[in-house]
Amino acid sequence: MSRKEKREREQKLSTRQLINTKAVSDYSLETYDGDDLVYFMIRPTNLSVLSDSSVGARVYALMNVLKGVAEIEMLCLNSRENFEENKSFLRKRAEEERNPVVRRLLERDQREV
């Protein structure tokens, strides 16, 4: 099968089919293989304003949660990087835009970001 045929076939699939997901709940995905994939979203806090004991308690609580998971995969995302990419996209898009009204809107969006 050529790359083009494969890409066309994948475009026809739903998102759930692409990620092999049978059902979605508030905290997990059930796959067609019978596995449940559980997701934890951990948001950072400003540790510089917390006491040492408070930081230690948070680390200990996270450690206890992660200890109970047999297999774990971690993905760390930095929202700042995505934010910078968004700004870069708007800047590039405004430069390429020929319609002056759309260009002004893109530039306004860029200033507000």
MDTraj code that builds the backbone (N, CA, C; nanometers):
import mdtraj as md
import numpy as np

residues = "MET SER ARG LYS GLU LYS ARG GLU ARG GLU GLN LYS LEU SER THR ARG GLN LEU ILE ASN THR LYS ALA VAL SER ASP TYR SER LEU GLU THR TYR ASP GLY ASP ASP LEU VAL TYR PHE MET ILE ARG PRO THR ASN LEU SER VAL LEU SER ASP SER SER VAL GLY ALA ARG VAL TYR ALA LEU MET ASN VAL LEU LYS GLY VAL ALA GLU ILE GLU MET LEU CYS LEU ASN SER ARG GLU ASN PHE GLU GLU ASN LYS SER PHE LEU ARG LYS ARG ALA GLU GLU GLU ARG ASN PRO VAL VAL ARG ARG LEU LEU GLU ARG ASP GLN ARG GLU VAL".split()
xyz = np.array([
    [0.0845, -0.1166, 0.0000],
    [0.0000, 0.0000, 0.0000],
    [0.0899, 0.1240, 0.0000],
    [0.0604, 0.2186, -0.0869],
    [0.1431, 0.3381, -0.0966],
    [0.1139, 0.4320, 0.0201],
    [0.2028, 0.5270, 0.0388],
    [0.1843, 0.6238, 0.1480],
    [0.0558, 0.7035, 0.1277],
    [0.0287, 0.7387, 0.0038],
    [-0.0905, 0.8180, -0.0255],
    [-0.2168, 0.7391, 0.0083],
    [-0.2203, 0.6113, -0.0289],
    [-0.3372, 0.5282, 0.0024],
    [-0.3526, 0.5111, 0.1532],
    [-0.2403, 0.4921, 0.2215],
    [-0.2449, 0.4755, 0.3663],
    [-0.2961, 0.6027, 0.4335],
    [-0.2480, 0.7181, 0.3873],
    [-0.2913, 0.8455, 0.4439],
    [-0.4398, 0.8683, 0.4191],
    [-0.4878, 0.8351, 0.2992],
    [-0.6302, 0.8512, 0.2677],
    [-0.7155, 0.7590, 0.3552],
    [-0.6676, 0.6371, 0.3773],
    [-0.7414, 0.5434, 0.4620],
    [-0.7477, 0.5927, 0.6057],
    [-0.6348, 0.6455, 0.6564],
    [-0.6309, 0.6967, 0.7928],
    [-0.7194, 0.8190, 0.8103],
    [-0.7309, 0.9013, 0.7061],
    [-0.8140, 1.0209, 0.7160],
    [-0.9615, 0.9854, 0.7282],
    [-0.9994, 0.8693, 0.6796],
    [-1.1386, 0.8255, 0.6876],
    [-1.1727, 0.7661, 0.8233],
    [-1.0720, 0.7298, 0.9013],
    [-1.0947, 0.6710, 1.0325],
    [-1.1339, 0.7792, 1.1327],
    [-1.2133, 0.7416, 1.2312],
    [-1.2458, 0.8351, 1.3378],
    [-1.1260, 0.8455, 1.4319],
    [-1.1271, 0.9463, 1.5154],
    [-1.0183, 0.9648, 1.6114],
    [-1.0076, 0.8459, 1.7040],
    [-1.1206, 0.7941, 1.7504],
    [-1.1174, 0.6785, 1.8394],
    [-1.0550, 0.5574, 1.7721],
    [-1.0848, 0.5367, 1.6451],
    [-1.0255, 0.4237, 1.5739],
    [-0.8744, 0.4427, 1.5604],
    [-0.8329, 0.5654, 1.5346],
    [-0.6901, 0.5917, 1.5164],
    [-0.6098, 0.5636, 1.6431],
    [-0.6680, 0.5904, 1.7581],
    [-0.5949, 0.5668, 1.8829],
    [-0.6394, 0.4391, 1.9518],
    [-0.7144, 0.3543, 1.8780],
    [-0.7552, 0.2218, 1.9249],
    [-0.8366, 0.2299, 2.0538],
    [-0.9339, 0.3221, 2.0565],
    [-1.0112, 0.3458, 2.1779],
    [-1.1560, 0.3039, 2.1599],
    [-1.2019, 0.2212, 2.2513],
    [-1.3402, 0.1726, 2.2492],
    [-1.4340, 0.2689, 2.3222],
    [-1.3907, 0.3187, 2.4380],
    [-1.4736, 0.4086, 2.5180],
    [-1.3854, 0.5108, 2.5893],
    [-1.4439, 0.6262, 2.6195],
    [-1.3735, 0.7334, 2.6884],
    [-1.4527, 0.7705, 2.8132],
    [-1.3851, 0.7735, 2.9270],
    [-1.4500, 0.8189, 3.0500],
    [-1.3815, 0.9477, 3.0952],
    [-1.4186, 0.9961, 3.2112],
    [-1.3593, 1.1202, 3.2621],
    [-1.2106, 1.1072, 3.2922],
    [-1.1652, 0.9859, 3.3187],
    [-1.0272, 0.9681, 3.3619],
    [-0.9498, 0.8602, 3.2869],
    [-1.0137, 0.7914, 3.1914],
    [-0.9412, 0.6833, 3.1246],
    [-0.9953, 0.6565, 2.9845],
    [-0.9194, 0.5744, 2.9130],
    [-0.9593, 0.5256, 2.7810],
    [-0.9632, 0.3737, 2.7872],
    [-1.0680, 0.3142, 2.7329],
    [-1.0744, 0.1684, 2.7229],
    [-1.0414, 0.1324, 2.5786],
    [-0.9395, 0.0502, 2.5600],
    [-0.8968, 0.0132, 2.4256],
    [-0.9681, -0.1126, 2.3800],
    [-0.9599, -0.1400, 2.2502],
    [-1.0183, -0.2621, 2.1955],
    [-0.9433, -0.3858, 2.2432],
    [-0.8223, -0.3670, 2.2931],
    [-0.7435, -0.4787, 2.3461],
    [-0.7878, -0.5169, 2.4868],
    [-0.8815, -0.4406, 2.5440],
    [-0.9295, -0.4678, 2.6787],
    [-0.8525, -0.3944, 2.7862],
    [-0.7567, -0.3122, 2.7490],
    [-0.6774, -0.2364, 2.8457],
    [-0.7498, -0.1069, 2.8820],
    [-0.7309, -0.0637, 3.0046],
    [-0.7759, 0.0677, 3.0476],
    [-0.6527, 0.1551, 3.0647],
    [-0.6501, 0.2653, 2.9938],
    [-0.5408, 0.3602, 3.0064],
    [-0.5894, 0.4754, 3.0927],
    [-0.5274, 0.4938, 3.2067],
    [-0.5679, 0.5976, 3.3012],
    [-0.4731, 0.7155, 3.2875],
    [-0.5295, 0.8350, 3.2888],
    [-0.4505, 0.9563, 3.2743],
    [-0.4633, 1.0425, 3.3981],
    [-0.3510, 1.0940, 3.4436],
    [-0.3470, 1.1902, 3.5525],
    [-0.2926, 1.3198, 3.4960],
    [-0.3601, 1.4273, 3.5210],
    [-0.3075, 1.5571, 3.4803],
    [-0.2521, 1.6244, 3.6049],
    [-0.1269, 1.6541, 3.6001],
    [-0.0609, 1.7168, 3.7138],
    [-0.0267, 1.8591, 3.6735],
    [-0.0806, 1.9523, 3.7468],
    [-0.0542, 2.0926, 3.7179],
    [0.0469, 2.1449, 3.8194],
    [0.1427, 2.2206, 3.7709],
    [0.2446, 2.2722, 3.8634],
    [0.1876, 2.3826, 3.9528],
    [0.2468, 2.3945, 4.0685],
    [0.2143, 2.5056, 4.1579],
    [0.3410, 2.5870, 4.1774],
    [0.3238, 2.7034, 4.2276],
    [0.4390, 2.7889, 4.2528],
    [0.5066, 2.7414, 4.3811],
    [0.6066, 2.6569, 4.3662],
    [0.6736, 2.5967, 4.4815],
    [0.7511, 2.6986, 4.5635],
    [0.7864, 2.8099, 4.5026],
    [0.8677, 2.9079, 4.5753],
    [0.7914, 2.9733, 4.6900],
    [0.6579, 2.9667, 4.6885],
    [0.5804, 3.0286, 4.7961],
    [0.5381, 2.9272, 4.9022],
    [0.5705, 2.7991, 4.8816],
    [0.5328, 2.6954, 4.9772],
    [0.6471, 2.6679, 5.0741],
    [0.6107, 2.6240, 5.1918],
    [0.7127, 2.5863, 5.2897],
    [0.7763, 2.4543, 5.2476],
    [0.8923, 2.4243, 5.3055],
    [0.9616, 2.2988, 5.2743],
    [0.8748, 2.1780, 5.3069],
    [0.8035, 2.1840, 5.4185],
    [0.7197, 2.0698, 5.4573],
    [0.6022, 2.0528, 5.3602],
    [0.5490, 2.1620, 5.3114],
    [0.4381, 2.1551, 5.2152],
    [0.4849, 2.0956, 5.0822],
    [0.6025, 2.1359, 5.0368],
    [0.6587, 2.0794, 4.9130],
    [0.6836, 1.9304, 4.9324],
    [0.7395, 1.8939, 5.0461],
    [0.7651, 1.7526, 5.0766],
    [0.6371, 1.6714, 5.0790],
    [0.5304, 1.7276, 5.1341],
    [0.4022, 1.6575, 5.1394],
    [0.3465, 1.6352, 4.9995],
    [0.3621, 1.7332, 4.9128],
    [0.3137, 1.7177, 4.7745],
    [0.3934, 1.6112, 4.6995],
    [0.5229, 1.6102, 4.7168],
    [0.6076, 1.5101, 4.6514],
    [0.5720, 1.3712, 4.7025],
    [0.5518, 1.3592, 4.8322],
    [0.5180, 1.2306, 4.8931],
    [0.3828, 1.1805, 4.8411],
    [0.2837, 1.2696, 4.8306],
    [0.1515, 1.2308, 4.7802],
    [0.1609, 1.1832, 4.6353],
    [0.2370, 1.2545, 4.5532],
    [0.2546, 1.2128, 4.4139],
    [0.3263, 1.0786, 4.4067],
    [0.4261, 1.0595, 4.4892],
    [0.4991, 0.9333, 4.4919],
    [0.4052, 0.8174, 4.5254],
    [0.3148, 0.8370, 4.6213],
    [0.2205, 0.7315, 4.6581],
    [0.1254, 0.6970, 4.5443],
    [0.0827, 0.7957, 4.4699],
    [-0.0041, 0.7693, 4.3550],
    [0.0707, 0.6892, 4.2501],
    [0.1921, 0.7302, 4.2194],
    [0.2694, 0.6639, 4.1140],
    [0.3155, 0.5243, 4.1554],
    [0.3356, 0.5003, 4.2839],
    [0.3763, 0.3677, 4.3321],
    [0.2705, 0.2624, 4.3029],
    [0.1453, 0.3027, 4.3020],
    [0.0365, 0.2081, 4.2820],
    [0.0124, 0.1703, 4.1375],
    [0.0884, 0.2265, 4.0462],
    [0.0697, 0.1989, 3.9042],
    [0.1798, 0.1052, 3.8572],
    [0.1392, -0.0133, 3.8072],
    [0.2382, -0.1139, 3.7669],
    [0.3207, -0.0671, 3.6472],
    [0.2542, -0.0292, 3.5415],
    [0.3236, 0.0202, 3.4226],
    [0.2880, 0.1658, 3.4070],
    [0.3886, 0.2462, 3.3858],
    [0.3618, 0.3898, 3.3758],
    [0.4441, 0.4489, 3.2629],
    [0.3816, 0.5352, 3.1888],
    [0.4495, 0.6146, 3.0874],
    [0.4218, 0.7591, 3.1228],
    [0.5245, 0.8408, 3.1181],
    [0.5074, 0.9803, 3.1545],
    [0.5327, 1.0684, 3.0344],
    [0.4521, 1.1698, 3.0229],
    [0.4668, 1.2690, 2.9173],
    [0.4649, 1.4045, 2.9844],
    [0.5714, 1.4790, 2.9705],
    [0.5795, 1.6114, 3.0308],
    [0.5691, 1.7156, 2.9207],
    [0.4738, 1.8037, 2.9355],
    [0.4520, 1.9086, 2.8367],
    [0.4772, 2.0442, 2.8991],
    [0.5308, 2.1315, 2.8213],
    [0.5569, 2.2664, 2.8672],
    [0.4641, 2.3590, 2.7913],
    [0.3663, 2.4159, 2.8575],
    [0.2692, 2.5010, 2.7890],
    [0.3353, 2.6253, 2.7316],
    [0.4451, 2.6671, 2.7885],
    [0.5140, 2.7847, 2.7366],
    [0.5636, 2.7590, 2.5950],
    [0.6160, 2.6408, 2.5691],
    [0.6616, 2.6082, 2.4341],
    [0.5463, 2.6141, 2.3358],
    [0.4325, 2.5601, 2.3730],
    [0.3173, 2.5638, 2.2837],
    [0.2713, 2.7074, 2.2615],
    [0.2767, 2.7881, 2.3663],
    [0.2385, 2.9273, 2.3559],
    [0.3293, 2.9995, 2.2573],
    [0.4586, 2.9745, 2.2664],
    [0.5539, 3.0366, 2.1750],
    [0.5293, 2.9916, 2.0311],
    [0.4965, 2.8640, 2.0139],
    [0.4662, 2.8142, 1.8796],
    [0.3413, 2.8813, 1.8246],
    [0.2419, 2.9029, 1.9086],
    [0.1197, 2.9708, 1.8647],
    [0.1494, 3.1129, 1.8202],
    [0.2316, 3.1826, 1.8956],
    [0.2679, 3.3195, 1.8576],
    [0.3433, 3.3194, 1.7250],
    [0.4326, 3.2256, 1.7091],
    [0.5094, 3.2153, 1.5856],
    [0.4183, 3.1854, 1.4675],
    [0.3205, 3.0966, 1.4880],
    [0.2258, 3.0633, 1.3820],
    [0.1464, 3.1868, 1.3399],
    [0.0965, 3.2629, 1.4371],
    [0.0192, 3.3833, 1.4051],
    [0.1038, 3.4850, 1.3287],
    [0.2281, 3.4999, 1.3701],
    [0.3174, 3.5939, 1.3028],
    [0.3403, 3.5517, 1.1578],
    [0.3690, 3.4244, 1.1367],
    [0.3933, 3.3735, 1.0011],
    [0.2675, 3.3833, 0.9159],
    [0.1549, 3.3488, 0.9758],
    [0.0274, 3.3517, 0.9042],
    [-0.0080, 3.4943, 0.8620],
    [0.0185, 3.5928, 0.9478],
    [-0.0088, 3.7330, 0.9151],
    [0.0798, 3.7807, 0.8006],
    [0.2044, 3.7347, 0.7993],
    [0.2953, 3.7734, 0.6917],
    [0.2499, 3.7186, 0.5566],
    [0.1901, 3.6006, 0.5563],
    [0.1482, 3.5363, 0.4314],
    [0.0114, 3.5835, 0.3828],
    [-0.0685, 3.6408, 0.4725],
    [-0.2059, 3.6776, 0.4394],
    [-0.2097, 3.7958, 0.3428],
    [-0.2907, 3.7838, 0.2364],
    [-0.3034, 3.8902, 0.1374],
    [-0.4214, 3.9820, 0.1653],
    [-0.5210, 3.9292, 0.2316],
    [-0.6385, 4.0096, 0.2641],
    [-0.6044, 4.1008, 0.3825],
    [-0.6111, 4.2337, 0.3632],
    [-0.5702, 4.3254, 0.4707],
    [-0.6568, 4.3158, 0.5962],
    [-0.7842, 4.2865, 0.5809],
    [-0.8723, 4.2745, 0.6973],
    [-0.8320, 4.1544, 0.7816],
    [-0.8103, 4.0402, 0.7152],
    [-0.7690, 3.9195, 0.7864],
    [-0.6315, 3.9410, 0.8494],
    [-0.5415, 4.0086, 0.7778],
    [-0.4071, 4.0355, 0.8307],
    [-0.4166, 4.1182, 0.9586],
    [-0.5019, 4.2221, 0.9596],
    [-0.5180, 4.3041, 1.0805],
    [-0.5732, 4.2211, 1.1968],
    [-0.6682, 4.1321, 1.1659],
    [-0.7230, 4.0457, 1.2711],
    [-0.6156, 3.9541, 1.3291],
    [-0.5331, 3.8971, 1.2422],
    [-0.4245, 3.8111, 1.2884],
    [-0.3242, 3.8894, 1.3735],
    [-0.2940, 4.0106, 1.3309],
    [-0.2020, 4.0928, 1.4074],
    [-0.2621, 4.1315, 1.5420],
    [-0.3923, 4.1578, 1.5458],
    [-0.4598, 4.1888, 1.6716],
    [-0.4557, 4.0676, 1.7645],
    [-0.4826, 3.9491, 1.7082],
    [-0.4750, 3.8256, 1.7881],
    [-0.3353, 3.8074, 1.8462],
    [-0.2369, 3.8412, 1.7663],
    [-0.0979, 3.8256, 1.8097],
    [-0.0676, 3.9215, 1.9259],
    [-0.1187, 4.0424, 1.9212],
    [-0.0956, 4.1386, 2.0300],
    [-0.1668, 4.0951, 2.1576],
    [-0.2833, 4.0324, 2.1437],
    [-0.3617, 3.9910, 2.2591],
    [-0.3097, 3.8637, 2.3226],
    [-0.2281, 3.7887, 2.2505],
    [-0.1714, 3.6641, 2.3030],
    [-0.0598, 3.6948, 2.3890],
])
top = md.Topology()
chain = top.add_chain()
for i, resn in enumerate(residues, 1):
    res = top.add_residue(resn, chain, resSeq=i)
    for name in ("N", "CA", "C"):
        top.add_atom(name, md.element.get_by_symbol(name[0]), res)
traj = md.Trajectory(xyz[None], top)
